[in-house]
Structure formats: C-alpha cells, structure tokens
C-alpha cells in the first residue's frame, strides 16, 4: 500500500474527504519526523514506538575493491511494534 492508497482507504473508512485525510496524514508524518529528529520518542499505544538509536563507527569493506574504509557513526530511526500490532500481524 502506498500513501495514496492509504489516503483512499482512510477516506472510505471515515467518510471524510480525501483532501482532509491527506492533510491529516501529512501532519502526522511531519510531527512524528520532527519529534524523533529532536531525540524524543513517539509512542502510539497498541501500534508502536518511533525512536532513535545509535550506530557506532566501524571499519567496513568496499564491496567492489575490497579496500577497508571508515564508516562514520550515525543516528538511526527505529520502530518497535506494540503488542496489539504484533498480535494482528501474527494472527494473519
């Protein structure tokens, strides 16, 4: 399912206009992105938690040449699914 299909499905389920749903989804995504980028977690009970993690610097290999290269430390985005979400996926 892509974003437009999500908008269509939510609009049908709620009886709300696609424009209003698109604006709402954009606002949710923007808020989650900004909050996680600021180092805070976003917890949606029953769905999951969006947060940040850390990846340490390490030595890697260039797959084309085999030469060693330094890979810098980086922040990562992580999602931990909630129990209800995991249960729904496992039941399907």
N, C-alpha and C positions, 0 to 999 in steps of 0.2 A: 504494500500500500504506500503510495506516495502522498505528499502533502495535499494535493488537490483531491485525491480520493478520500483522505481523512476529512477534509472540509465538507465534501459532499455527504459522507456518512453521518457526520455530526449534525449537519443541517437537516437531514431527513429524520434523524432520531429525535431532534429537539423541536422541529417545526420552525426553526429560526432561519433568517436569510443567510445565504452563503457569504455575503459580504460581511455581515456581523460576525459570523463564525470565523472567517479568515482573519479579521481584525483581532478577535479574541485569541486565536491560536498564535498569531504573531506577537501579541502582547505577552502571552505566557512564555513563549520561547525566548523573547527578549529579556524578560525578568529573570528567568532561570539562568540564562547565559551571563547576565550582569552579576547576579548574586554569586554564582560559582566562580566567576573570574575574580571577584573580590575576596575569595577564600572562604566563603560561607557555604554551608550545605543547604540543599533544598529537599525537604522531606515531605513526600506525599503519602500519607498513611494508606496502606493497602496496595500502593503501586510501587514505590521505591524511593531511594535517596540518590540525588545527584551530588557529587562532591569532587574534591581534588585529591590527587595523590602525587607522589614524587618518584621520579625515575632517576637513579644515581648515574653519574658519569661513568663511562666504561670504555674499554677498548673493543672495537669491532673490526670486521674484515670487509674490505670492498669485495663484493661477490665476483666482479669482473676480473680484477687483478690479483686478488688475494692479499693485497697490502693491508697492513694494520692501519687503523685510523681511530682518532679520538672521537667519541660520541659524547656530546655535552649533556649535562644534567638537564632535566626538563620537568615541568609540571604536566600532569596528565589529568584527564577528566575520567571519573569513574561513576558507574551506576550500579547500585546494589538493589536488586529487586526485592520488593516486600513479600511477605508470606502469601497474601491473597493472590498476587500476581504469579508467583511461582506455582501455587496450587492450581490456578487456572490453566497455566501452560502444561503442567504435568497431567492434568485431567483430560486434555485434548488428545 
